[in-house]
């Protein structure tokens, strides 16, 4: 018997190899005691030297035949039509007689997918040959939005597709609207990750994203009787943008126990044994860059039962439900983004989800590194891993486990590698938003990782004690393990200790984390470990794609679309601020965008709104700190003021349409109450004939990226009104200003830097400052707390049942009146209302408003995600771009 055969574990059942992927005699470890057959890979799975050997072995006639028939990307409408019709006829089995808009979308998407995959193959081949450092971006969310329009614009073929589709009898706008948004994220965290992937590809950086392939997203939001109702989001019914990689599968271990023993060399070895195995299967999504052949990869993991989908023995014995129980239990891991963790089972599932994704991604990264034949000490020179918030923090102990338990490195050597590899982006200063997991849960689910975390913590605390021998009280404050009941693992602290760089996402936020949640760590490590990278957005999606007429107008004045790759060129737009033709076109574009949104509102809600009214918009995740409740209280205040005016006085009033949108987490009852109040207020106000078109309230159901692309270009004012010091950065504020909308906001997050760039005259700021927040909160609890008079009148209306059952809103009011008003709604209410009055007056002078709009756009060049990525590459990742070659060689 061969050595490899001796190492094989006993098979639970015979596994038949597929014809396309024969089982090899090579076995590889994916856990301490678990092995699986390693499939033979295609050439893209080899290292550079292996590819050259394979290439040299291909006979010349075969090579010539392959090159002769290698597909070429389409570049004319006729070539596009040929590809699209081929897919409609053969892939979809449709014909000219039954090709509807959905079939036309599918054929178009598949034609563009083919085009992307040619660039994707070429990019991956080139990166393999270059064998240089890559960055791996780990994010639990990637809010990608629709892919077709983005792909058409990035490869510069939208006009070609539009002409081709027109020849076939379709409007390109109708075809684009057939696509379902990818349900891989919820809020700004996921949209930032998507912008970063776009910039990484557009700037030619070697990069992969790693996430989870959620079958039902976070949920599809329906509004029923004013309440948010969560239903599954069936977005994967047809998804042409993903490539299943069934040969890339990793077995992930949970539960079990740790066996420690001494090996023949006398070294203590830890072996994680027993437990449950779940298989992670890879799905790849190509991410095209703009104006470049570089197409990077987003790899998403889907969970499957390691033992197979179906137990025939159980089924035959009548145990029909349990015959599929393993598969159902495994698939829950990648079913939903952020499973409700109000229950213990939900917490366990969420932790399971995070480890599953981190372990599969680390296995893939390590496999790719080992393919290059480098020494382990070179790992940080080949690999940079960015942790997007605390969700992927388990990647730190997982890499340590792989290096120590699987690869046999010494602890200290492994920890140096881990520390140099990881960097961590913090997205919150709210202590309650920093992830913690109970020690008993981690002991149950990940016993070896808990040991490693305790060892990391012990070494760290010993270092702190040596450095600050007389400050023992600091030890409990910085310990990864919180001494509570039960004990908790502080994931943010583990992320800080395990990373060589920690960054905030706006100047104020980066300063705050150093003076609040990570104050002790700054003292321990020094300030150099902590840095700032202010967030940005991709102008390709948020100007060129969302607002094509404005993008075209700017390009007509600047002479090209080069500003989409260098957004600082927008500053030249300010030269045309007094150009009357330019101003006229700018105004018409804004009105057309508002009319488009008004049509969407009419089609989806039945409510008619006037595009000439001031559109006041707040669309984002529903959360108390973002203060949608302040906004709707202000709407009620405005309504009461309008009701008190005479008919003549009302004629001088600026009409307003307040537009809300966003999802509340399923278990976040207070946020769901805010949604209910918005809808109840809208129901009353929209039916009030006294105010008529002077005031309307709209809640956009199931807010997502494609709806944002309609909403953002239509804004006159957008609301970014978080309590000062709570919003890390915000990126929707950047999107709205880039599209010519103005802001009402607090001095919070990136609002401060936006103000600095565009000027105080072009933004409407209000409210208390971050440095005053703690003092105000203290006064609420221990001082003489006085509710704002105007807000008190609003509460009276709610309590009197003006907007339905008053009991439904009791908790929302009591949080402000009786429980400390943590988010300073009352403190900022008067300032907010007065600032809204200033906006009314400013909007009456349409010429000056237009000047503000144009000037603001011209000064937004700093807020590009391209600038962010270049800062990360230079100051954190030490990463160089890899420019694409002119033509692809047939070597992989």
C-alpha positions, 0 to 999 in steps of 0.5 A, a space after each residue: 500500500 502506498 503512503 498516500 493510501 495509508 493517509 486516507 481516511 475511511 470513506 463514508 461512501 464511494 464518491 464517483 469522479 465526474 468525467 471533467 474532473 478526475 480524482 487525483 491520487 494527491 490528497 491534501 489536508 484542509 483540517 487537522 484530521 480531515 482530507 478530501 480528494 484534490 481534483 486535477 485543476 485546469 491550467 489556471 490552477 497551476 503556478 507560472 512555471 507549471 503553466 510554461 511546462 504545460 504550454 511547452 508540451 502542447 504540440 504545434 498543430 493543437 496550439 494552432 487549432 486552439 488559437 484559430 478558434 479562440 473567441 474574439 470579443 465583439 466590437 460592433 452591433 452586428 457582432 453583439 447581435 450574433 453573440 446575443 442571438 446565439 445565446 437566446 437560441 442555444 443557451 435559453 432555447 428561445 426563438 425569434 417568436 418568443 423572445 421577450 424582454 427577459 430573454 433579451 436581457 439574458 442573451 445580452 448579459 451572457 454576451 457581455 459575460 463571455 466578453 468579461 471572461 476573456 479579460 478575466 482569464 487574461 488578467 488572472 494569467 498575467 497576475 499568476 506570471 507576475 507572481 507579485 503581491 495581491 490584496 484580498 478584501 474580506 467583507 461580509 457584504 458586497 452591495 454590487 447592484 446591477 451588473 449589466 449596465 456597469 459591464 457595458 459602461 466599463 468595457 465601453 460597449 453600451 452604445 454598441 449594445 443599444 444599437 444592436 438591441 434596437 435592431 432586434 426591437 428592444 429599448 436598452 433601458 427596458 432590458 437593463 431593468 430586467 436585472 435583479 440586484 445582487 442581494 449580497 449586502 445591505 448598507 454603506 459597508 457593502 456599497 463601499 466594498 463594491 466601490 473598492 472592487 471597481 477601483 481596484 480593477 480600474 487601477 489595475 491592482 491585483 486583487 480578489 474579494 471574498 464574501 458569502 453567496 447569500 441565497 436570500 440576501 438580507 431580505 426583500 422589504 415589503 410595506 404592509 399597513 405601514 409596517 416593514 415585512 421581511 420576505 425572501 429575496 429570490 435573486 438567484 433565479 437567473 444569475 448569468 454573472 456567476 461561475 460555479 467552481 465545483 472543483 474549488 471546494 473546502 471542508 470546514 470544521 465546527 464543534 469537536 474537541 482539541 487533542 494535545 500531544 507531543 510528537 516524535 520531536 518532543 514538540 507539543 501539537 494541537 489537533 482539532 478532532 471530531 465535530 461537524 463538516 460543512 463544504 464551502 463551494 466557490 462561485 466566481 463573479 468577474 469585476 471589470 475595471 473601467 477603461 482597462 482590460 483588467 478584470 478582477 475576481 469576487 469569490 463567494 462561498 456557498 455552503 453544502 453538506 459534506 456528506 452529500 445532499 441526500 441520505 438514501 438509507 434514511 429515506 428508504 427507512 421512512 425517515 424522509 425529513 431527516 434524509 435531507 436534514 444535513 443539507 438543510 442545516 449546512 445550507 442555512 449558513 449561506 442562506 441569509 445576510 445577518 441572521 437575526 441574532 436576538 436568539 441564541 441559535 441566531 448568534 450561533 448561526 452568525 458566528 458559524 457564518 463568519 468562520 465558514 467564510 473566513 476559513 474557506 477564504 484563508 484556505 484558498 489564499 494559502 493554497 494560491 500562495 503555496 502554488 508559487 513555491 515561496 518560503 513562509 517568511 515571504 507570505 506578507 510580501 505576497 499577500 495583504 488581507 484587509 478586514 472590512 470591519 470586525 466580521 472577518 476577524 476570525 481570519 486572524 486566529 484561523 491563519 495562526 492555526 493553519 501556520 502552527 497546526 497544519 504547516 508546523 511553524 513555531 508560534 512566534 514565527 507564525 504570529 509575525 507573519 499574521 501580524 504583517 499580513 492583516 490590516 483592519 478598517 473600523 467602521 464605528 465608534 459606537 461601543 454597542 456596535 463592536 462585535 463580541 462573542 461569548 466564550 461558551 459559544 466559541 468554546 462549543 463551536 470553535 474550540 481550537 480558535 478559542 485556545 489560540 485567542 487566549 494564547 494571543 491575549 496572554 502574550 499581548 497582556 504580558 507585553 503590556 505589563 512589561 511596557 507599563 508595569 505600574 498600570 495594571 488597571 489597563 490590562 482588563 481594559 485592553 484584554 481581548 477577553 472581557 471579564 463579564 458573565 459570561 465572558 466575551 471575546 472582543 473581536 475589535 480588540 483582536 482585530 487591532 492586536 492582530 493587524 499591522 495597521 488600523 484605519 478609520 474612514 473619515 478624519 473625525 472618525 479616525 480621531 475619535 477611535 484614537 481618543 475613545 474605543 482604542 485610546 489604550 491601544 494608541 498608548 500601547 502601540 503608538 499613533 503610527 499604527 492608526 491611520 485615516 483613509 477617508 471613504 470615497 465612491 466610484 464615479 463610474 457607477 454614481 455619476 456616469 451610470 446613474 446620471 448619464 446626461 450629467 456625465 455627458 454634459 461634463 465630458 462635453 466641457 472637459 473634452 473627454 470622459 477622463 475625469 471618470 478615472 481622475 475625478 480631480 479634473 472636475 475642478 475645471 467645471 467651475 469655469 463654466 458656472 456662469 455659462 448660461 447654456 451650461 446652466 440651462 442644460 444642468 437645470 433641465 437634467 435635474 428636472 428630468 431626473 426628478 421627473 423620472 423619480 416622480 414616475 417611479 413613485 407613481 408607478 410603485 405607490 400610486 402617489 403623484 408628486 410634483 417634480 418642481 417641488 423641492 425633493 428632500 431625501 433620506 435613504 439609508 439603513 434605518 437606525 436610531 443614530 442616523 436619526 430618521 426619527 428626527 426627520 419625520 418629527 420635523 415633517 410633522 412640525 412642518 405640517 403643523 406650521 402649514 396648517 396654521 397658515 392662511 391660504 394666502 401665506 401658503 402660496 409663498 411656501 416652497 413645496 416639499 416632497 420628503 422621500 425616505 427609504 431603507 431597511 431595518 434589521 429584522 430584530 431591531 424593533 425601534 427602527 421598525 417603529 420609525 418606518 411605521 411612523 413614517 408611513 403613518 405620517 405619510 398616509 395622513 399628510 398625503 390625504 390632507 387637501 389643506 396642504 395639497 402639493 405643498 407637502 408629500 411624504 414617500 417611503 420607497 419600498 425595498 431600497 437598493 442600489 438600482 433604486 438609488 441610481 434613480 433617487 440620488 440624481 433627483 435630490 435637491 437636498 439630502 439628509 445626513 443628520 446622524 448624531 455628531 460622532 456616531 457616523 463613521 463616514 457615510 458615502 451616500 452624502 458623497 453620491 448626492 453631492 456628486 449629482 448636484 444635490 445639496 446637504 443638510 447635515 450635522 458635523 459628523 463623518 465625512 460631512 466635515 471634509 465635504 464642507 471643507 472641499 465645497 465651502 460652507 456656503 454650499 452645505 446646510 449644517 446644524 446641531 451640536 458638535 461631537 465634543 459636546 455630545 457626552 456632556 449633553 448625555 450626562 446632563 440628560 440623565 443627571 441634570 435638568 432635562 427640558 424637552 424642546 417646545 416644538 418637539 413637545 407639540 409634535 409628540 402631543 399630536 402623536 399621543 393624541 392618535 393623529 397618526 393612528 394607534 398612539 401606543 405603537 409609538 410610545 417606546 419611540 417617544 419615551 426613548 427621548 422623553 424618559 430614557 435620556 435621549 441618547 441620540 440628542 433628538 430634542 437637543 438638535 430639533 430646534 436647530 434642525 427646523 431653523 436650518 430647514 427654513 433657511 433651505 426654503 429661503 435659499 431654494 426660492 432663489 433658483 439661480 443661486 441654488 443652481 450656482 451652489 449645485 454646480 460649484 459643489 459638483 466641481 469640488 468633489 474630486 477628492 471623494 473618489 474611491 480611486 483615491 482611497 485605493 491608492 492610499 491603501 495601496 501606498 500606506 497599508 498594503 505596499 501594493 503595485 498595479 499590474 498593467 494589462 498586456 496588449 494581447 493575451 498569450 495562450 499560456 494558461 
